[in-house]
């Protein structure tokens, strides 16, 4: 049973939009079916209209169907392969691609694509729905990921992830400008008390989380940030940046998606509204090769929507200077 309480920021949303954001990796079509099937209650009363408007403090419950079958099937989904050998596969994951099956996404995931691409894939790992996965990126976060093709690779990479031995560098587009150009955010992250599908900075059952940040470009209304993870908690960067008062642009859960009140030209607003999910990109990943011990490093450029938003803001800031 999924349960959550709508916040002030959720007031006015359609019920299907609210639940699609709240339930991790759930598509809007999946949520609409759950609602129409009579599996959702708002304040204890059945809610069967996806268009129902959510109010602040509404208590929403959803009886989700069982998880998708563990019979994963190969799917011919294009992969941007950065490196591959007998042990590992390194890809540049696009925004919008779910890493592994979840409610509403029984297929069409990175794992389905890997099964089609790698005929020698050994499906290593304890979770049969996440074979080879030792770290993940959120659905709408793009960037570098490594997948283990063998048991040896899985054990090695999982240990490196556990020991925080991965080199991970991200780039984000956030609201406003940090007072200090460099620094770190040290705040425990745990499940939100109001919504168990969301994370929050909390002292209750929270885990240590440290994010180092650097301001790379400042545009007044927004900034491009370089971020390095010292720990790897769920949604850590997005939660930390919101906590710091500089949420990620385009992030429907923790960030900013409404730019109507911003004092910016129409072309800049259009570029921001065209962001394909949160403007967060895993631009660099480094790890030790499981077989050779060689340190491998991979860097990828910003996706086009992210790049277009930065260029529009850069032009705007240049005109004001």
Secondary structure, 3 states (H helix, E strand, C coil): CEEEECCHHHCCCEHHHHHHHHCCCCCHHHHHHHHHCCCEEECCEECCCCCCECCCCCEEEECCCCCCCCCCCCCCCCCCEEEECCCEEEEEECCCCCCCCECCECCCCHHHHHHHHCCCCCCCCCCCCCCCECCCCCCCCEEEEEEECCHHHHHHHHHHHHCCCCEEEEEEEEECCCCCCEEEEECCEEECCCECCCEEECCCCCECCEEEEEEEEECCCEEEEEEEECCCCCCHHHHHHHHCCCCEECCCCCCECCCCCCCCCHHHHHHHHCCCCCCEEEEEEEEECCCCCCEEEEECCCCHHHHHHHHHHHHHHHHHC
